[in-house]
Amino acid sequence: MSVTLGQAAWALMFVAIYIALVAGVILALGLPGIIDFTPDSLLLVLLPTATAAAILAIYLHLFRRNNLTPADLGFRRFTPRLFHLLWQIPATIIVCALMQGLSLALLTLTGLDTTTAKAANDPLTDLADLPASIAVVTVLVIVVLTPLWEEVLFRGAFLDGLSRRLRPAVAIILSAALFAAVHVVPLSFPYLFTLGIALALVRRFHQNMWAPILLHAANNALVVLLALLLARAAS
């Protein structure tokens, strides 16, 4: 059974609502001093709980509400075809990096200080300064759980829903644009948009949801690793 665009939009709405509720509860506990959050403890609480809220919303309002199974969203057994990811992953990261570099170069020509602006918008800037236990939890969420639920939502539900109404190329572009936009990091939009297109392409190439999940996880792992290396070099 294929997912409709309405089902995908409904699931995204509840993901946003659940995450907002979690953030609201944490804010309500922290502002009056009921719980004395430090920046480290706030990150440790917010990131896993927001991720858990997103996964719960997808389970309840996408899978359970519509009687869907993992197979309906493209989860298949691993096949030798997935070995194509050995070249698709590095090729994707190189193209994304080139698009991001070109975009930053063009912005620099306009006089924008992209270095300062990027640091202000990069949530991984202070990752190296976190205690080891918090850093490990953060990395696990970013590298393992986030690719899982985001791919189910964007390359499973939205790509399928858009493909039912639009031509494949348009569906891929729109799903990639939505994926990039919801991250709310304007300077990284070219990278995320290009990544979104690549994730959709490997989803269609492999006809298996594990392909974009593995590509997404590899990308996030590389981004975290680079953030740690740059932080260590700067210290």
ZAMI-719027 format. One line per field, with one value per residue (C-alpha): chain; x, z, y negated. Coordinates in nm, 2 decimals. Layout:
N
chain	A:... $
X	X:... $
Z	Z:... $
Y	Y:... $
//
This chain:
235
chain	A:A:A:A:A:A:A:A:A:A:A:A:A:A:A:A:A:A:A:A:A:A:A:A:A:A:A:A:A:A:A:A:A:A:A:A:A:A:A:A:A:A:A:A:A:A:A:A:A:A:A:A:A:A:A:A:A:A:A:A:A:A:A:A:A:A:A:A:A:A:A:A:A:A:A:A:A:A:A:A:A:A:A:A:A:A:A:A:A:A:A:A:A:A:A:A:A:A:A:A:A:A:A:A:A:A:A:A:A:A:A:A:A:A:A:A:A:A:A:A:A:A:A:A:A:A:A:A:A:A:A:A:A:A:A:A:A:A:A:A:A:A:A:A:A:A:A:A:A:A:A:A:A:A:A:A:A:A:A:A:A:A:A:A:A:A:A:A:A:A:A:A:A:A:A:A:A:A:A:A:A:A:A:A:A:A:A:A:A:A:A:A:A:A:A:A:A:A:A:A:A:A:A:A:A:A:A:A:A:A:A:A:A:A:A:A:A:A:A:A:A:A:A:A:A:A:A:A:A:A:A:A:A:A:A $
X	0.00:0.14:0.13:-0.08:0.04:-0.23:-0.10:0.25:0.15:-0.06:0.24:0.47:0.22:0.21:0.59:0.61:0.34:0.50:0.84:0.69:0.51:0.84:1.03:0.74:0.75:1.12:1.10:0.82:1.04:1.35:1.23:1.08:1.38:1.19:1.48:1.81:1.92:2.28:2.35:2.49:2.20:1.95:2.10:2.11:1.74:1.61:1.78:1.68:1.33:1.26:1.38:1.17:0.87:0.92:0.95:0.63:0.44:0.55:0.45:0.11:0.01:0.17:0.20:-0.07:-0.33:-0.31:-0.24:0.09:0.37:0.75:0.72:0.46:0.72:1.00:1.18:1.32:1.58:1.94:2.05:2.39:2.25:2.31:2.69:2.64:2.63:3.01:3.04:2.71:2.79:3.13:2.99:2.69:2.91:3.15:2.87:2.69:3.02:3.08:2.73:2.77:3.12:2.99:2.70:2.92:3.16:2.87:2.74:3.09:3.10:2.79:2.98:2.82:3.05:2.96:3.21:3.05:2.70:2.76:2.90:2.60:2.37:2.57:2.43:2.74:2.98:3.01:2.99:3.36:3.31:3.05:3.12:3.20:2.87:2.66:2.86:2.81:2.43:2.43:2.63:2.41:2.09:2.23:2.39:2.15:1.80:1.77:1.84:1.59:1.28:1.37:1.40:1.07:0.90:1.07:1.18:0.91:0.59:0.65:0.84:0.57:0.29:0.43:0.51:0.14:0.04:0.35:0.62:0.91:1.16:0.92:0.84:1.22:1.28:0.99:1.07:1.43:1.33:1.09:1.37:1.61:1.36:1.25:1.61:1.59:1.96:1.95:2.33:2.32:2.02:2.22:2.40:2.07:1.88:2.14:2.15:1.78:1.79:2.06:1.86:1.55:1.75:1.91:1.56:1.43:1.75:1.75:1.37:1.47:1.44:1.76:1.96:1.88:1.90:2.26:2.35:2.20:2.37:2.71:2.66:2.57:2.86:3.10:2.95:2.99:3.35:3.44:3.28:3.49:3.81:3.76:3.68:4.00:4.21:4.07:4.14 $
Z	0.00:-0.10:0.12:0.02:0.04:0.30:0.52:0.49:0.57:0.87:1.01:0.96:1.15:1.44:1.45:1.48:1.75:1.95:1.94:2.03:2.33:2.45:2.42:2.59:2.89:2.92:2.90:3.15:3.40:3.33:3.33:3.69:3.82:3.89:3.73:3.71:3.36:3.26:2.88:2.89:3.07:2.86:2.54:2.70:2.78:2.48:2.19:2.29:2.40:2.09:1.88:2.08:2.03:1.65:1.64:1.85:1.62:1.31:1.46:1.58:1.30:1.00:1.07:1.32:1.20:0.84:0.92:0.74:0.77:0.72:0.39:0.27:0.31:0.13:0.39:0.22:0.29:0.22:-0.13:-0.31:-0.50:-0.18:-0.24:-0.49:-0.18:-0.16:-0.45:-0.40:-0.05:-0.13:-0.46:-0.28:-0.01:-0.26:-0.47:-0.16:-0.04:-0.38:-0.39:-0.04:-0.12:-0.43:-0.25:0.03:-0.22:-0.40:-0.07:0.03:-0.30:-0.18:0.14:0.38:0.66:0.61:0.87:1.16:1.03:0.99:1.34:1.48:1.30:1.35:1.64:1.64:1.71:2.09:2.06:2.14:2.47:2.60:2.86:2.70:2.81:2.67:2.35:2.29:2.34:2.10:1.84:1.86:1.82:1.52:1.34:1.41:1.52:1.32:0.98:1.06:1.13:0.88:0.60:0.69:0.68:0.38:0.15:0.26:0.32:0.14:-0.17:-0.22:-0.16:-0.40:-0.66:-0.67:-0.79:-0.97:-1.21:-1.04:-1.10:-0.95:-0.65:-0.59:-0.60:-0.38:-0.12:-0.11:-0.07:0.22:0.38:0.36:0.48:0.80:0.93:0.95:0.88:0.58:0.51:0.49:0.25:-0.06:0.11:0.26:-0.07:-0.27:0.00:-0.02:-0.39:-0.36:-0.08:-0.30:-0.60:-0.40:-0.26:-0.62:-0.74:-0.47:-0.41:-0.05:0.24:0.40:0.12:0.20:0.58:0.54:0.32:0.56:0.86:0.68:0.60:0.96:1.09:0.86:0.96:1.33:1.28:1.09:1.36:1.62:1.42:1.35:1.72:1.83:1.57:1.69:2.06 $
Y	0.00:-0.34:-0.65:-0.95:-1.30:-1.38:-1.10:-1.23:-1.59:-1.47:-1.28:-1.58:-1.80:-1.57:-1.54:-1.91:-1.92:-1.64:-1.80:-2.14:-1.98:-1.82:-2.15:-2.33:-2.10:-2.12:-2.50:-2.51:-2.31:-2.51:-2.87:-2.88:-2.68:-2.37:-2.19:-2.37:-2.29:-2.35:-2.38:-2.02:-1.87:-2.06:-1.91:-1.57:-1.60:-1.78:-1.59:-1.24:-1.34:-1.54:-1.25:-1.00:-1.24:-1.24:-0.86:-0.82:-1.07:-0.88:-0.54:-0.66:-0.90:-0.73:-0.36:-0.28:-0.54:-0.42:-0.05:-0.06:0.18:0.12:0.29:0.04:-0.24:-0.05:0.16:0.46:0.73:0.64:0.74:0.72:0.42:0.22:0.25:-0.04:-0.26:-0.21:-0.46:-0.64:-0.76:-0.93:-1.06:-1.22:-1.38:-1.52:-1.68:-1.81:-1.97:-2.12:-2.28:-2.41:-2.56:-2.72:-2.87:-3.01:-3.15:-3.33:-3.47:-3.59:-3.79:-3.97:-4.08:-3.84:-3.70:-3.34:-3.21:-3.40:-3.33:-2.96:-2.93:-3.10:-2.85:-2.53:-2.32:-2.10:-2.39:-2.31:-1.93:-1.88:-2.08:-1.84:-1.57:-1.23:-1.07:-1.35:-1.36:-0.99:-1.02:-1.32:-1.14:-0.82:-1.03:-1.23:-0.93:-0.65:-0.76:-1.09:-0.93:-0.65:-0.87:-1.14:-0.89:-0.72:-1.06:-1.23:-0.95:-0.71:-0.91:-1.24:-1.10:-0.83:-1.08:-1.34:-1.07:-0.97:-1.32:-1.45:-1.34:-1.17:-1.46:-1.71:-1.48:-1.44:-1.82:-1.91:-1.64:-1.76:-2.12:-2.03:-1.82:-2.11:-2.37:-2.19:-2.19:-2.57:-2.63:-2.88:-2.87:-2.49:-2.48:-2.41:-2.11:-1.98:-2.02:-1.84:-1.57:-1.54:-1.49:-1.22:-1.04:-1.04:-0.91:-0.62:-0.54:-0.50:-0.33:-0.06:-0.04:0.01:-0.23:-0.10:-0.27:-0.63:-0.55:-0.43:-0.72:-0.97:-0.80:-0.81:-1.18:-1.26:-1.06:-1.25:-1.59:-1.51:-1.39:-1.71:-1.92:-1.74:-1.77:-2.14:-2.21:-2.03:-2.22:-2.55:-2.47 $
//
